[in-house]
Amino acid sequence: MLRHLKDKDLLAVCAGFRPSLDQAGDLLAATKIALRSLARRHRELGPEIDELDRLTAPLTRSIAAR
């Protein structure tokens, strides 16, 4: 079901999972809980990584120029 999706679409689908937390002992529900958590963390970390790249780019350029 998810295998054919591109990365962006896969993250959107997984972030939107709404598994029942009461059924966390069920393999499918536990998998959906984990995928939802990872997808949401990825979505939150993306902008942070972009900001850190922007902040460190001048330092990287100056070091590489030596």
CHARMM internal coordinates of N, CA and C (Angstrom, degrees):
IC EDIT
DIST 1 N 1 CA 1.4367
DIST 1 CA 1 C 1.5269
ANGL 1 N 1 CA 1 C 111.67
DIST 1 C 2 N 1.3244
ANGL 1 CA 1 C 2 N 118.07
DIHE 1 N 1 CA 1 C 2 N -38.66
DIST 2 N 2 CA 1.4643
ANGL 1 C 2 N 2 CA 121.44
DIHE 1 CA 1 C 2 N 2 CA -177.26
DIST 2 CA 2 C 1.5184
ANGL 2 N 2 CA 2 C 113.08
DIHE 1 C 2 N 2 CA 2 C -99.73
DIST 2 C 3 N 1.3030
ANGL 2 CA 2 C 3 N 116.42
DIHE 2 N 2 CA 2 C 3 N -17.64
DIST 3 N 3 CA 1.4605
ANGL 2 C 3 N 3 CA 121.49
DIHE 2 CA 2 C 3 N 3 CA -171.12
DIST 3 CA 3 C 1.5244
ANGL 3 N 3 CA 3 C 114.00
DIHE 2 C 3 N 3 CA 3 C -59.08
DIST 3 C 4 N 1.3125
ANGL 3 CA 3 C 4 N 118.07
DIHE 3 N 3 CA 3 C 4 N -32.48
DIST 4 N 4 CA 1.4651
ANGL 3 C 4 N 4 CA 121.78
DIHE 3 CA 3 C 4 N 4 CA -175.71
DIST 4 CA 4 C 1.5327
ANGL 4 N 4 CA 4 C 113.16
DIHE 3 C 4 N 4 CA 4 C -82.69
DIST 4 C 5 N 1.3218
ANGL 4 CA 4 C 5 N 118.32
DIHE 4 N 4 CA 4 C 5 N -8.81
DIST 5 N 5 CA 1.4634
ANGL 4 C 5 N 5 CA 121.50
DIHE 4 CA 4 C 5 N 5 CA -173.86
DIST 5 CA 5 C 1.5218
ANGL 5 N 5 CA 5 C 112.38
DIHE 4 C 5 N 5 CA 5 C -77.69
DIST 5 C 6 N 1.3148
ANGL 5 CA 5 C 6 N 115.75
DIHE 5 N 5 CA 5 C 6 N 145.49
DIST 6 N 6 CA 1.4634
ANGL 5 C 6 N 6 CA 121.92
DIHE 5 CA 5 C 6 N 6 CA 172.24
DIST 6 CA 6 C 1.5251
ANGL 6 N 6 CA 6 C 107.60
DIHE 5 C 6 N 6 CA 6 C -72.21
DIST 6 C 7 N 1.3205
ANGL 6 CA 6 C 7 N 117.37
DIHE 6 N 6 CA 6 C 7 N 161.63
DIST 7 N 7 CA 1.4601
ANGL 6 C 7 N 7 CA 121.76
DIHE 6 CA 6 C 7 N 7 CA -175.27
DIST 7 CA 7 C 1.5255
ANGL 7 N 7 CA 7 C 112.98
DIHE 6 C 7 N 7 CA 7 C -52.51
DIST 7 C 8 N 1.3185
ANGL 7 CA 7 C 8 N 117.11
DIHE 7 N 7 CA 7 C 8 N -49.33
DIST 8 N 8 CA 1.4617
ANGL 7 C 8 N 8 CA 120.94
DIHE 7 CA 7 C 8 N 8 CA -177.15
DIST 8 CA 8 C 1.5273
ANGL 8 N 8 CA 8 C 111.20
DIHE 7 C 8 N 8 CA 8 C -61.16
DIST 8 C 9 N 1.3154
ANGL 8 CA 8 C 9 N 116.15
DIHE 8 N 8 CA 8 C 9 N -43.87
DIST 9 N 9 CA 1.4642
ANGL 8 C 9 N 9 CA 120.52
DIHE 8 CA 8 C 9 N 9 CA 179.53
DIST 9 CA 9 C 1.5267
ANGL 9 N 9 CA 9 C 111.35
DIHE 8 C 9 N 9 CA 9 C -68.29
DIST 9 C 10 N 1.3161
ANGL 9 CA 9 C 10 N 116.31
DIHE 9 N 9 CA 9 C 10 N -39.21
DIST 10 N 10 CA 1.4626
ANGL 9 C 10 N 10 CA 120.92
DIHE 9 CA 9 C 10 N 10 CA 178.46
DIST 10 CA 10 C 1.5270
ANGL 10 N 10 CA 10 C 110.70
DIHE 9 C 10 N 10 CA 10 C -61.11
DIST 10 C 11 N 1.3267
ANGL 10 CA 10 C 11 N 116.34
DIHE 10 N 10 CA 10 C 11 N -44.94
DIST 11 N 11 CA 1.4657
ANGL 10 C 11 N 11 CA 120.06
DIHE 10 CA 10 C 11 N 11 CA 178.88
DIST 11 CA 11 C 1.5209
ANGL 11 N 11 CA 11 C 111.00
DIHE 10 C 11 N 11 CA 11 C -62.97
DIST 11 C 12 N 1.3197
ANGL 11 CA 11 C 12 N 117.11
DIHE 11 N 11 CA 11 C 12 N -40.48
DIST 12 N 12 CA 1.4681
ANGL 11 C 12 N 12 CA 120.52
DIHE 11 CA 11 C 12 N 12 CA 179.95
DIST 12 CA 12 C 1.5280
ANGL 12 N 12 CA 12 C 111.01
DIHE 11 C 12 N 12 CA 12 C -64.10
DIST 12 C 13 N 1.3190
ANGL 12 CA 12 C 13 N 116.46
DIHE 12 N 12 CA 12 C 13 N -44.15
DIST 13 N 13 CA 1.4667
ANGL 12 C 13 N 13 CA 120.27
DIHE 12 CA 12 C 13 N 13 CA 179.88
DIST 13 CA 13 C 1.5261
ANGL 13 N 13 CA 13 C 110.33
DIHE 12 C 13 N 13 CA 13 C -64.00
DIST 13 C 14 N 1.3321
ANGL 13 CA 13 C 14 N 116.39
DIHE 13 N 13 CA 13 C 14 N -48.03
DIST 14 N 14 CA 1.4622
ANGL 13 C 14 N 14 CA 119.77
DIHE 13 CA 13 C 14 N 14 CA -178.02
DIST 14 CA 14 C 1.5326
ANGL 14 N 14 CA 14 C 111.73
DIHE 13 C 14 N 14 CA 14 C -65.24
DIST 14 C 15 N 1.3195
ANGL 14 CA 14 C 15 N 117.64
DIHE 14 N 14 CA 14 C 15 N -39.06
DIST 15 N 15 CA 1.4621
ANGL 14 C 15 N 15 CA 120.53
DIHE 14 CA 14 C 15 N 15 CA 178.76
DIST 15 CA 15 C 1.5225
ANGL 15 N 15 CA 15 C 111.08
DIHE 14 C 15 N 15 CA 15 C -65.00
DIST 15 C 16 N 1.3227
ANGL 15 CA 15 C 16 N 116.66
DIHE 15 N 15 CA 15 C 16 N -25.46
DIST 16 N 16 CA 1.4532
ANGL 15 C 16 N 16 CA 121.20
DIHE 15 CA 15 C 16 N 16 CA -179.09
DIST 16 CA 16 C 1.5221
ANGL 16 N 16 CA 16 C 115.36
DIHE 15 C 16 N 16 CA 16 C -90.08
DIST 16 C 17 N 1.3268
ANGL 16 CA 16 C 17 N 116.82
DIHE 16 N 16 CA 16 C 17 N -2.57
DIST 17 N 17 CA 1.4713
ANGL 16 C 17 N 17 CA 119.04
DIHE 16 CA 16 C 17 N 17 CA 177.71
DIST 17 CA 17 C 1.5180
ANGL 17 N 17 CA 17 C 110.10
DIHE 16 C 17 N 17 CA 17 C -56.41
DIST 17 C 18 N 1.3230
ANGL 17 CA 17 C 18 N 116.26
DIHE 17 N 17 CA 17 C 18 N 142.74
DIST 18 N 18 CA 1.4605
ANGL 17 C 18 N 18 CA 122.15
DIHE 17 CA 17 C 18 N 18 CA 178.60
DIST 18 CA 18 C 1.5328
ANGL 18 N 18 CA 18 C 109.64
DIHE 17 C 18 N 18 CA 18 C -129.33
DIST 18 C 19 N 1.3353
ANGL 18 CA 18 C 19 N 116.59
DIHE 18 N 18 CA 18 C 19 N 61.11
DIST 19 N 19 CA 1.4663
ANGL 18 C 19 N 19 CA 118.51
DIHE 18 CA 18 C 19 N 19 CA -179.42
DIST 19 CA 19 C 1.5238
ANGL 19 N 19 CA 19 C 110.88
DIHE 18 C 19 N 19 CA 19 C -71.01
DIST 19 C 20 N 1.2897
ANGL 19 CA 19 C 20 N 115.27
DIHE 19 N 19 CA 19 C 20 N 153.37
DIST 20 N 20 CA 1.4554
ANGL 19 C 20 N 20 CA 120.54
DIHE 19 CA 19 C 20 N 20 CA 176.88
DIST 20 CA 20 C 1.5243
ANGL 20 N 20 CA 20 C 108.50
DIHE 19 C 20 N 20 CA 20 C -75.57
DIST 20 C 21 N 1.3160
ANGL 20 CA 20 C 21 N 116.46
DIHE 20 N 20 CA 20 C 21 N 119.17
DIST 21 N 21 CA 1.4591
ANGL 20 C 21 N 21 CA 120.27
DIHE 20 CA 20 C 21 N 21 CA 179.79
DIST 21 CA 21 C 1.5248
ANGL 21 N 21 CA 21 C 111.50
DIHE 20 C 21 N 21 CA 21 C -67.58
DIST 21 C 22 N 1.3203
ANGL 21 CA 21 C 22 N 116.80
DIHE 21 N 21 CA 21 C 22 N -20.01
DIST 22 N 22 CA 1.4619
ANGL 21 C 22 N 22 CA 121.24
DIHE 21 CA 21 C 22 N 22 CA 176.72
DIST 22 CA 22 C 1.5221
ANGL 22 N 22 CA 22 C 111.67
DIHE 21 C 22 N 22 CA 22 C -68.82
DIST 22 C 23 N 1.3402
ANGL 22 CA 22 C 23 N 116.25
DIHE 22 N 22 CA 22 C 23 N -20.02
DIST 23 N 23 CA 1.4589
ANGL 22 C 23 N 23 CA 120.58
DIHE 22 CA 22 C 23 N 23 CA -177.39
DIST 23 CA 23 C 1.5283
ANGL 23 N 23 CA 23 C 111.83
DIHE 22 C 23 N 23 CA 23 C -106.85
DIST 23 C 24 N 1.3303
ANGL 23 CA 23 C 24 N 116.86
DIHE 23 N 23 CA 23 C 24 N 28.45
DIST 24 N 24 CA 1.4644
ANGL 23 C 24 N 24 CA 120.92
DIHE 23 CA 23 C 24 N 24 CA -177.24
DIST 24 CA 24 C 1.5277
ANGL 24 N 24 CA 24 C 112.53
DIHE 23 C 24 N 24 CA 24 C -60.84
DIST 24 C 25 N 1.3175
ANGL 24 CA 24 C 25 N 118.17
DIHE 24 N 24 CA 24 C 25 N -18.52
DIST 25 N 25 CA 1.4565
ANGL 24 C 25 N 25 CA 121.67
DIHE 24 CA 24 C 25 N 25 CA 176.77
DIST 25 CA 25 C 1.5148
ANGL 25 N 25 CA 25 C 113.09
DIHE 24 C 25 N 25 CA 25 C -76.18
DIST 25 C 26 N 1.3210
ANGL 25 CA 25 C 26 N 117.11
DIHE 25 N 25 CA 25 C 26 N -14.94
DIST 26 N 26 CA 1.4635
ANGL 25 C 26 N 26 CA 122.55
DIHE 25 CA 25 C 26 N 26 CA 177.85
DIST 26 CA 26 C 1.5223
ANGL 26 N 26 CA 26 C 108.62
DIHE 25 C 26 N 26 CA 26 C -81.53
DIST 26 C 27 N 1.3174
ANGL 26 CA 26 C 27 N 117.39
DIHE 26 N 26 CA 26 C 27 N 135.55
DIST 27 N 27 CA 1.4623
ANGL 26 C 27 N 27 CA 121.92
DIHE 26 CA 26 C 27 N 27 CA -175.71
DIST 27 CA 27 C 1.5251
ANGL 27 N 27 CA 27 C 112.54
DIHE 26 C 27 N 27 CA 27 C -57.67
DIST 27 C 28 N 1.3296
ANGL 27 CA 27 C 28 N 118.16
DIHE 27 N 27 CA 27 C 28 N -46.97
DIST 28 N 28 CA 1.4707
ANGL 27 C 28 N 28 CA 120.78
DIHE 27 CA 27 C 28 N 28 CA -178.89
DIST 28 CA 28 C 1.5229
ANGL 28 N 28 CA 28 C 110.98
DIHE 27 C 28 N 28 CA 28 C -64.62
DIST 28 C 29 N 1.3123
ANGL 28 CA 28 C 29 N 117.34
DIHE 28 N 28 CA 28 C 29 N -44.53
DIST 29 N 29 CA 1.4717
ANGL 28 C 29 N 29 CA 120.55
DIHE 28 CA 28 C 29 N 29 CA 179.49
DIST 29 CA 29 C 1.5234
ANGL 29 N 29 CA 29 C 110.47
DIHE 28 C 29 N 29 CA 29 C -64.28
DIST 29 C 30 N 1.3247
ANGL 29 CA 29 C 30 N 117.97
DIHE 29 N 29 CA 29 C 30 N -42.88
DIST 30 N 30 CA 1.4636
ANGL 29 C 30 N 30 CA 121.62
DIHE 29 CA 29 C 30 N 30 CA 179.49
DIST 30 CA 30 C 1.5285
ANGL 30 N 30 CA 30 C 110.96
DIHE 29 C 30 N 30 CA 30 C -62.60
DIST 30 C 31 N 1.3267
ANGL 30 CA 30 C 31 N 116.43
DIHE 30 N 30 CA 30 C 31 N -39.99
DIST 31 N 31 CA 1.4625
ANGL 30 C 31 N 31 CA 120.89
DIHE 30 CA 30 C 31 N 31 CA 178.12
DIST 31 CA 31 C 1.5225
ANGL 31 N 31 CA 31 C 110.70
DIHE 30 C 31 N 31 CA 31 C -63.95
DIST 31 C 32 N 1.3305
ANGL 31 CA 31 C 32 N 116.41
DIHE 31 N 31 CA 31 C 32 N -44.30
DIST 32 N 32 CA 1.4672
ANGL 31 C 32 N 32 CA 120.15
DIHE 31 CA 31 C 32 N 32 CA 179.34
DIST 32 CA 32 C 1.5279
ANGL 32 N 32 CA 32 C 111.42
DIHE 31 C 32 N 32 CA 32 C -65.16
DIST 32 C 33 N 1.3201
ANGL 32 CA 32 C 33 N 116.92
DIHE 32 N 32 CA 32 C 33 N -37.77
DIST 33 N 33 CA 1.4685
ANGL 32 C 33 N 33 CA 120.30
DIHE 32 CA 32 C 33 N 33 CA 177.22
DIST 33 CA 33 C 1.5272
ANGL 33 N 33 CA 33 C 109.97
DIHE 32 C 33 N 33 CA 33 C -61.67
DIST 33 C 34 N 1.3246
ANGL 33 CA 33 C 34 N 116.48
DIHE 33 N 33 CA 33 C 34 N -45.64
DIST 34 N 34 CA 1.4644
ANGL 33 C 34 N 34 CA 120.65
DIHE 33 CA 33 C 34 N 34 CA -179.63
DIST 34 CA 34 C 1.5259
ANGL 34 N 34 CA 34 C 111.45
DIHE 33 C 34 N 34 CA 34 C -65.42
DIST 34 C 35 N 1.3395
ANGL 34 CA 34 C 35 N 116.84
DIHE 34 N 34 CA 34 C 35 N -44.66
DIST 35 N 35 CA 1.4655
ANGL 34 C 35 N 35 CA 120.01
DIHE 34 CA 34 C 35 N 35 CA -179.98
DIST 35 CA 35 C 1.5239
ANGL 35 N 35 CA 35 C 111.53
DIHE 34 C 35 N 35 CA 35 C -64.07
DIST 35 C 36 N 1.3217
ANGL 35 CA 35 C 36 N 116.83
DIHE 35 N 35 CA 35 C 36 N -39.69
DIST 36 N 36 CA 1.4663
ANGL 35 C 36 N 36 CA 120.67
DIHE 35 CA 35 C 36 N 36 CA 178.20
DIST 36 CA 36 C 1.5251
ANGL 36 N 36 CA 36 C 110.10
DIHE 35 C 36 N 36 CA 36 C -62.46
DIST 36 C 37 N 1.3191
ANGL 36 CA 36 C 37 N 116.73
DIHE 36 N 36 CA 36 C 37 N -45.46
DIST 37 N 37 CA 1.4544
ANGL 36 C 37 N 37 CA 121.18
DIHE 36 CA 36 C 37 N 37 CA 180.00
DIST 37 CA 37 C 1.5229
ANGL 37 N 37 CA 37 C 111.55
DIHE 36 C 37 N 37 CA 37 C -61.35
DIST 37 C 38 N 1.3194
ANGL 37 CA 37 C 38 N 116.80
DIHE 37 N 37 CA 37 C 38 N -46.97
DIST 38 N 38 CA 1.4661
ANGL 37 C 38 N 38 CA 120.78
DIHE 37 CA 37 C 38 N 38 CA 179.90
DIST 38 CA 38 C 1.5187
ANGL 38 N 38 CA 38 C 111.98
DIHE 37 C 38 N 38 CA 38 C -64.03
DIST 38 C 39 N 1.3193
ANGL 38 CA 38 C 39 N 117.50
DIHE 38 N 38 CA 38 C 39 N -42.10
DIST 39 N 39 CA 1.4579
ANGL 38 C 39 N 39 CA 120.79
DIHE 38 CA 38 C 39 N 39 CA -179.80
DIST 39 CA 39 C 1.5285
ANGL 39 N 39 CA 39 C 111.31
DIHE 38 C 39 N 39 CA 39 C -64.35
DIST 39 C 40 N 1.3154
ANGL 39 CA 39 C 40 N 116.79
DIHE 39 N 39 CA 39 C 40 N -40.62
DIST 40 N 40 CA 1.4628
ANGL 39 C 40 N 40 CA 120.48
DIHE 39 CA 39 C 40 N 40 CA 179.03
DIST 40 CA 40 C 1.5235
ANGL 40 N 40 CA 40 C 110.97
DIHE 39 C 40 N 40 CA 40 C -68.27
DIST 40 C 41 N 1.3217
ANGL 40 CA 40 C 41 N 117.71
DIHE 40 N 40 CA 40 C 41 N -38.42
DIST 41 N 41 CA 1.4650
ANGL 40 C 41 N 41 CA 120.65
DIHE 40 CA 40 C 41 N 41 CA 176.73
DIST 41 CA 41 C 1.5210
ANGL 41 N 41 CA 41 C 110.48
DIHE 40 C 41 N 41 CA 41 C -64.66
DIST 41 C 42 N 1.3217
ANGL 41 CA 41 C 42 N 117.07
DIHE 41 N 41 CA 41 C 42 N -40.77
DIST 42 N 42 CA 1.4624
ANGL 41 C 42 N 42 CA 121.53
DIHE 41 CA 41 C 42 N 42 CA 178.13
DIST 42 CA 42 C 1.5238
ANGL 42 N 42 CA 42 C 109.72
DIHE 41 C 42 N 42 CA 42 C -60.35
DIST 42 C 43 N 1.3244
ANGL 42 CA 42 C 43 N 116.58
DIHE 42 N 42 CA 42 C 43 N -44.45
DIST 43 N 43 CA 1.4631
ANGL 42 C 43 N 43 CA 121.81
DIHE 42 CA 42 C 43 N 43 CA -179.34
DIST 43 CA 43 C 1.5276
ANGL 43 N 43 CA 43 C 110.60
DIHE 42 C 43 N 43 CA 43 C -62.43
DIST 43 C 44 N 1.3130
ANGL 43 CA 43 C 44 N 117.75
DIHE 43 N 43 CA 43 C 44 N -38.90
DIST 44 N 44 CA 1.4601
ANGL 43 C 44 N 44 CA 121.45
DIHE 43 CA 43 C 44 N 44 CA -179.38
DIST 44 CA 44 C 1.5293
ANGL 44 N 44 CA 44 C 112.45
DIHE 43 C 44 N 44 CA 44 C -75.88
DIST 44 C 45 N 1.3182
ANGL 44 CA 44 C 45 N 117.26
DIHE 44 N 44 CA 44 C 45 N -35.02
DIST 45 N 45 CA 1.4581
ANGL 44 C 45 N 45 CA 120.58
DIHE 44 CA 44 C 45 N 45 CA -177.96
DIST 45 CA 45 C 1.5276
ANGL 45 N 45 CA 45 C 112.80
DIHE 44 C 45 N 45 CA 45 C -77.08
DIST 45 C 46 N 1.3181
ANGL 45 CA 45 C 46 N 118.28
DIHE 45 N 45 CA 45 C 46 N -26.20
DIST 46 N 46 CA 1.4611
ANGL 45 C 46 N 46 CA 121.52
DIHE 45 CA 45 C 46 N 46 CA -178.52
DIST 46 CA 46 C 1.5205
ANGL 46 N 46 CA 46 C 113.13
DIHE 45 C 46 N 46 CA 46 C -53.18
DIST 46 C 47 N 1.3309
ANGL 46 CA 46 C 47 N 118.73
DIHE 46 N 46 CA 46 C 47 N -54.79
DIST 47 N 47 CA 1.4707
ANGL 46 C 47 N 47 CA 119.64
DIHE 46 CA 46 C 47 N 47 CA 178.58
DIST 47 CA 47 C 1.5296
ANGL 47 N 47 CA 47 C 113.05
DIHE 46 C 47 N 47 CA 47 C -62.61
DIST 47 C 48 N 1.3190
ANGL 47 CA 47 C 48 N 117.23
DIHE 47 N 47 CA 47 C 48 N -34.21
DIST 48 N 48 CA 1.4647
ANGL 47 C 48 N 48 CA 119.88
DIHE 47 CA 47 C 48 N 48 CA 178.33
DIST 48 CA 48 C 1.5242
ANGL 48 N 48 CA 48 C 110.64
DIHE 47 C 48 N 48 CA 48 C -65.59
DIST 48 C 49 N 1.3184
ANGL 48 CA 48 C 49 N 116.95
DIHE 48 N 48 CA 48 C 49 N -42.39
DIST 49 N 49 CA 1.4667
ANGL 48 C 49 N 49 CA 121.34
DIHE 48 CA 48 C 49 N 49 CA 177.48
DIST 49 CA 49 C 1.5238
ANGL 49 N 49 CA 49 C 110.22
DIHE 48 C 49 N 49 CA 49 C -62.97
DIST 49 C 50 N 1.3247
ANGL 49 CA 49 C 50 N 117.42
DIHE 49 N 49 CA 49 C 50 N -43.48
DIST 50 N 50 CA 1.4671
ANGL 49 C 50 N 50 CA 121.14
DIHE 49 CA 49 C 50 N 50 CA 178.26
DIST 50 CA 50 C 1.5232
ANGL 50 N 50 CA 50 C 111.15
DIHE 49 C 50 N 50 CA 50 C -59.23
DIST 50 C 51 N 1.3297
ANGL 50 CA 50 C 51 N 117.15
DIHE 50 N 50 CA 50 C 51 N -42.42
DIST 51 N 51 CA 1.4567
ANGL 50 C 51 N 51 CA 121.59
DIHE 50 CA 50 C 51 N 51 CA 179.75
DIST 51 CA 51 C 1.5268
ANGL 51 N 51 CA 51 C 110.90
DIHE 50 C 51 N 51 CA 51 C -65.60
DIST 51 C 52 N 1.3192
ANGL 51 CA 51 C 52 N 117.26
DIHE 51 N 51 CA 51 C 52 N -43.23
DIST 52 N 52 CA 1.4588
ANGL 51 C 52 N 52 CA 120.09
DIHE 51 CA 51 C 52 N 52 CA 177.81
DIST 52 CA 52 C 1.5225
ANGL 52 N 52 CA 52 C 111.65
DIHE 51 C 52 N 52 CA 52 C -64.57
DIST 52 C 53 N 1.3256
ANGL 52 CA 52 C 53 N 117.60
DIHE 52 N 52 CA 52 C 53 N -38.72
DIST 53 N 53 CA 1.4689
ANGL 52 C 53 N 53 CA 120.95
DIHE 52 CA 52 C 53 N 53 CA 175.50
DIST 53 CA 53 C 1.5170
ANGL 53 N 53 CA 53 C 110.73
DIHE 52 C 53 N 53 CA 53 C -60.77
DIST 53 C 54 N 1.3450
ANGL 53 CA 53 C 54 N 116.29
DIHE 53 N 53 CA 53 C 54 N -42.63
DIST 54 N 54 CA 1.4620
ANGL 53 C 54 N 54 CA 120.89
DIHE 53 CA 53 C 54 N 54 CA 179.70
DIST 54 CA 54 C 1.5318
ANGL 54 N 54 CA 54 C 110.69
DIHE 53 C 54 N 54 CA 54 C -63.95
DIST 54 C 55 N 1.3199
ANGL 54 CA 54 C 55 N 116.60
DIHE 54 N 54 CA 54 C 55 N -41.12
DIST 55 N 55 CA 1.4586
ANGL 54 C 55 N 55 CA 121.15
DIHE 54 CA 54 C 55 N 55 CA -178.18
DIST 55 CA 55 C 1.5310
ANGL 55 N 55 CA 55 C 112.78
DIHE 54 C 55 N 55 CA 55 C -71.24
DIST 55 C 56 N 1.3124
ANGL 55 CA 55 C 56 N 116.95
DIHE 55 N 55 CA 55 C 56 N -34.75
DIST 56 N 56 CA 1.4612
ANGL 55 C 56 N 56 CA 119.92
DIHE 55 CA 55 C 56 N 56 CA -176.85
DIST 56 CA 56 C 1.5283
ANGL 56 N 56 CA 56 C 113.61
DIHE 55 C 56 N 56 CA 56 C -91.65
DIST 56 C 57 N 1.3105
ANGL 56 CA 56 C 57 N 118.32
DIHE 56 N 56 CA 56 C 57 N -9.89
DIST 57 N 57 CA 1.4727
ANGL 56 C 57 N 57 CA 121.05
DIHE 56 CA 56 C 57 N 57 CA -178.30
DIST 57 CA 57 C 1.5284
ANGL 57 N 57 CA 57 C 112.70
DIHE 56 C 57 N 57 CA 57 C -57.17
DIST 57 C 58 N 1.3382
ANGL 57 CA 57 C 58 N 119.89
DIHE 57 N 57 CA 57 C 58 N -46.87
DIST 58 N 58 CA 1.4719
ANGL 57 C 58 N 58 CA 118.48
DIHE 57 CA 57 C 58 N 58 CA 179.42
DIST 58 CA 58 C 1.5318
ANGL 58 N 58 CA 58 C 112.71
DIHE 57 C 58 N 58 CA 58 C -60.89
DIST 58 C 59 N 1.3091
ANGL 58 CA 58 C 59 N 117.15
DIHE 58 N 58 CA 58 C 59 N -40.33
DIST 59 N 59 CA 1.4613
ANGL 58 C 59 N 59 CA 120.61
DIHE 58 CA 58 C 59 N 59 CA 178.01
DIST 59 CA 59 C 1.5248
ANGL 59 N 59 CA 59 C 110.53
DIHE 58 C 59 N 59 CA 59 C -63.33
DIST 59 C 60 N 1.3106
ANGL 59 CA 59 C 60 N 116.49
DIHE 59 N 59 CA 59 C 60 N -43.79
DIST 60 N 60 CA 1.4622
ANGL 59 C 60 N 60 CA 120.92
DIHE 59 CA 59 C 60 N 60 CA 179.35
DIST 60 CA 60 C 1.5245
ANGL 60 N 60 CA 60 C 110.88
DIHE 59 C 60 N 60 CA 60 C -61.51
DIST 60 C 61 N 1.3277
ANGL 60 CA 60 C 61 N 116.29
DIHE 60 N 60 CA 60 C 61 N -44.04
DIST 61 N 61 CA 1.4797
ANGL 60 C 61 N 61 CA 119.88
DIHE 60 CA 60 C 61 N 61 CA 178.86
DIST 61 CA 61 C 1.5248
ANGL 61 N 61 CA 61 C 111.14
DIHE 60 C 61 N 61 CA 61 C -62.68
DIST 61 C 62 N 1.3235
ANGL 61 CA 61 C 62 N 117.62
DIHE 61 N 61 CA 61 C 62 N -41.87
DIST 62 N 62 CA 1.4710
ANGL 61 C 62 N 62 CA 119.74
DIHE 61 CA 61 C 62 N 62 CA -177.87
DIST 62 CA 62 C 1.5167
ANGL 62 N 62 CA 62 C 111.04
DIHE 61 C 62 N 62 CA 62 C -67.83
DIST 62 C 63 N 1.3184
ANGL 62 CA 62 C 63 N 117.21
DIHE 62 N 62 CA 62 C 63 N -37.89
DIST 63 N 63 CA 1.4594
ANGL 62 C 63 N 63 CA 119.80
DIHE 62 CA 62 C 63 N 63 CA 178.25
DIST 63 CA 63 C 1.5223
ANGL 63 N 63 CA 63 C 111.26
DIHE 62 C 63 N 63 CA 63 C -69.49
DIST 63 C 64 N 1.3302
ANGL 63 CA 63 C 64 N 116.72
DIHE 63 N 63 CA 63 C 64 N -39.92
DIST 64 N 64 CA 1.4676
ANGL 63 C 64 N 64 CA 120.74
DIHE 63 CA 63 C 64 N 64 CA -179.16
DIST 64 CA 64 C 1.5270
ANGL 64 N 64 CA 64 C 111.53
DIHE 63 C 64 N 64 CA 64 C -68.55
DIST 64 C 65 N 1.3224
ANGL 64 CA 64 C 65 N 117.86
DIHE 64 N 64 CA 64 C 65 N -24.69
DIST 65 N 65 CA 1.4619
ANGL 64 C 65 N 65 CA 121.41
DIHE 64 CA 64 C 65 N 65 CA -178.72
DIST 65 CA 65 C 1.5295
ANGL 65 N 65 CA 65 C 112.34
DIHE 64 C 65 N 65 CA 65 C -76.58
DIST 65 C 66 N 1.3005
ANGL 65 CA 65 C 66 N 117.50
DIHE 65 N 65 CA 65 C 66 N -13.81
DIST 66 N 66 CA 1.4793
ANGL 65 C 66 N 66 CA 120.53
DIHE 65 CA 65 C 66 N 66 CA -177.29
DIST 66 CA 66 C 1.4987
ANGL 66 N 66 CA 66 C 112.46
DIHE 65 C 66 N 66 CA 66 C -72.91
END
COOR INIT
IC SEED 1 N 1 CA 1 C
IC BUILD
